[in-house]
Amino acid sequence: MNTSTLYLHIPYCRQACHYCDFHFSTQRSTESALLEAMRNEITLRANQTPWSGTTLSSLYFGGGTPSFLDTAEIARLIAHAKSLFSFSSTIEITLEANPDDITPEKLEAWHSMGITRLSVGLQSFDDHDLRSMNRAHNAAHSVQCLKWIAEGPIENYSVDFMYGMPGSSVESWKDQLDQLATYLPPHLSCYALTVEEKTVLHHQINSGETSQPSDEIIVAQFEALRAWAGLHGYTHYELSNFALPNKHSRHNSHYWSGRPYLGVGPGAHSFDGAQRWWNVSNNTLYAQGAEVPCEKLTVVDLLNERLMVRLRTSEGFRWETDVPNTLGGPEFEVLQRSVARATSKGRLQKTSNGFVIPPEQWMQSDAIIAELFLSPLDH
């Protein structure tokens, strides 16, 4: 069965988080035209290769804040996708939701329209952290929404959590994890706070208004997270992702497999196996049908991207399935030499069918992967 995934980017938020550089808007004047354009794009892509006749294993509402949408609009998008694609009998339909949007009534409504999984933007149980990030919710919202989810009809959910917060220590981070242990969500996506250019956080750090913990503290927080997750039965299956048994994110795992994926909405990206394209990150221009840039990937591009995504996972890079079929012999030999060199330094470990980055070195994964990248001139 030919399966794929569909990502729907809903670019509206109640307010702007200080660390966020994703495409979003706090103004909803474009909403009606934009949602119509998204339904039109779904129709267009459903009739193109490789998505014509495909079966969706995952449908993901991301953003922005999809839970900010009226429930009727979410249901309409699901129904439209279902009219054009086959849905797997076990399809995972995920809705990103902020704690302040979650109520018992909405949980029932989302469940009735087919939502099978929530991705909850909790980020922290600390009110100071939440205020510094300019989150729309507070710690009380975080606790209440988890209680409502536990009592509600949607059993599968993930929680987003952040470490490396300004002013945090290893002990304060462990306190956060202790609070999370009360709930043990089926899935946890945990990220080190990243300072992106042109964000409020970037300005605050540059001006000396706030500062991040040292690299040593951030690494220690990551190690504390790994130890906590192992103690509570989670599998650390990707650099930032932890899952209880059989609760891996189907949508993200598809991305990491290197297979085609479809993204709809402003700023969304798609990949058909040979080329990728991305929609304009502007709500008005997207609704007006702006031109969609497209990039054809070389075999070296494809290999480097597979190295980048596969080596962030516990499964690692697999020789038989992750090397592009058209990769030339000289380039393959360069890769083998680079892998052997990194393995001899302990930066990689061999597996039965490939190689992985040892978990204790995952915080250095970007540097390790960059050393393996091929250039177009390698031979």
C-alpha positions, -999 to 999 in steps of 0.1 A, spaced: 0 0 0 13 34 -10 11 55 22 20 92 29 13 119 54 -5 153 52 5 183 72 -19 213 75 -3 245 86 -28 267 106 -10 301 109 -29 318 137 -20 323 173 -36 342 202 -3 360 209 34 359 198 58 337 219 91 354 224 112 325 210 91 315 180 103 321 144 76 299 127 52 315 104 21 328 123 -2 357 126 -23 371 155 -47 387 130 -74 365 117 -88 387 89 -75 364 62 -89 332 78 -118 325 55 -99 331 23 -69 312 36 -88 281 46 -106 280 13 -71 282 -4 -60 253 17 -89 232 7 -81 240 -29 -45 231 -25 -55 197 -10 -76 191 -40 -47 200 -64 -21 179 -47 -44 149 -43 -44 146 -81 -7 148 -85 21 121 -83 30 106 -59 -2 114 -39 -28 104 -64 -43 72 -50 -22 73 -19 -34 63 16 -28 87 44 -13 71 75 -11 105 93 -29 138 91 -13 165 113 -26 200 122 4 222 130 10 259 133 5 284 147 -21 272 170 -46 248 153 -67 245 185 -74 282 181 -96 274 151 -133 268 154 -140 231 158 -163 233 127 -134 245 105 -112 216 117 -139 191 110 -144 206 75 -107 202 67 -107 166 78 -138 159 58 -123 175 27 -91 155 30 -111 123 35 -131 130 3 -98 130 -17 -75 105 0 -80 71 14 -75 71 52 -57 42 68 -79 22 92 -54 32 118 -48 67 107 -32 90 133 -49 125 132 -30 149 154 -40 183 165 -15 207 181 -33 224 210 -23 250 236 -34 243 272 -56 275 273 -77 261 244 -84 227 259 -118 222 276 -138 190 282 -163 202 255 -135 207 229 -120 173 237 -153 157 230 -158 177 198 -123 169 185 -127 133 193 -160 131 175 -146 145 143 -117 120 142 -88 135 161 -69 106 176 -39 124 191 -31 158 207 3 175 207 0 199 238 23 230 239 29 229 276 65 240 275 68 245 313 51 241 347 67 273 359 48 306 357 80 326 354 91 306 324 57 309 308 56 347 313 92 351 300 82 331 268 50 352 265 29 321 265 -9 326 266 -14 300 293 -1 297 329 9 268 351 -26 262 364 -38 258 328 -11 232 322 -21 211 352 -59 215 345 -56 205 308 -36 174 316 -63 164 341 -90 170 315 -71 150 289 -67 121 313 -105 121 319 -114 127 282 -119 105 251 -85 112 234 -61 87 249 -30 94 228 -12 126 233 22 142 234 35 171 255 60 197 243 85 206 270 116 229 270 149 229 288 177 254 287 153 282 299 169 315 311 176 313 348 171 275 350 194 251 367 198 213 367 178 211 399 149 234 387 147 212 356 145 181 376 117 197 396 99 202 363 103 165 354 91 154 388 58 173 381 55 157 347 59 123 363 25 128 379 9 124 344 35 104 323 21 115 289 24 87 262 48 108 242 72 137 251 89 161 227 115 179 246 136 207 231 165 229 242 154 265 239 169 278 207 176 315 202 164 324 167 174 356 150 147 384 148 128 371 178 121 389 210 142 364 229 172 371 206 168 409 213 165 402 251 197 382 252 217 406 230 206 435 252 216 417 284 180 417 296 182 379 301 207 351 295 208 314 288 223 288 311 258 277 302 263 249 277 274 226 306 241 232 324 221 225 292 240 193 286 234 183 322 197 190 318 196 168 287 213 140 306 188 144 335 160 141 310 174 110 295 178 94 329 143 104 340 128 91 307 145 57 311 134 54 347 98 59 336 97 35 307 102 59 277 122 50 246 144 78 235 139 72 198 149 106 183 171 134 197 141 154 210 114 126 212 105 100 239 77 75 237 61 49 259 56 15 242 38 18 209 33 56 212 59 68 187 48 98 166 37 82 133 38 116 115 74 125 125 87 90 120 75 92 84 95 124 79 126 107 93 122 78 70 130 99 39 97 91 22 75 117 4 53 140 25 28 166 17 24 200 34 -5 224 28 -9 260 40 13 291 41 50 282 49 43 244 45 69 222 28 65 191 6 88 164 -8 79 140 -36 110 119 -34 130 139 -59 122 175 -54 107 198 -27 87 229 -27 74 254 -1 45 277 1 50 314 7 50 324 44 24 351 39 -12 346 46 -25 371 20 -2 360 -8 -9 323 -1 -46 329 -3 -41 347 -36 -23 318 -51 14 329 -49 39 311 -70 54 280 -53 92 277 -56 106 242 -63 140 227 -59 152 195 -76 175 176 -52 207 161 -64 217 126 -53 242 143 -29 215 165 -15 193 134 -9 221 115 8 230 145 31 194 150 41 190 113 49 221 115 70 207 145 88 174 130 97 184 93 102 213 101 126 190 120 149 171 87 155 180 57 177 177 34 146 203 54 128 214 53 91 208 20 72 231 11 43 205 -8 24 176 16 25 191 51 31 217 53 4 200 67 -28 200 42 -56 217 66 -80 247 75 -57 279 69 -75 307 46 -64 333 73 -57 308 92 -35 299 61 -17 335 54 -10 340 89 4 310 83 27 324 49 39 358 65 47 341 93 66 320 68 86 351 46 94 370 77 106 341 88 129 337 53 142 373 50 151 369 82 171 339 68 189 316 94 174 296 67 156 288 31 164 282 2 139 248 -15 139 238 -47 121 228 -27 90 244 7 93 256 31 120 242 54 148 254 82 169 259 69 205 231 84 227 257 100 250 269 120 220 235 131 207 240 167 219 269 169 195 249 153 166 249 184 144 287 185 144 291 148 139 266 147 110 282 178 93 315 158 92 298 131 71 281 154 45 293 150 10 299 180 -13 291 179 -50 328 176 -58 335 146 -36 350 117 -55 
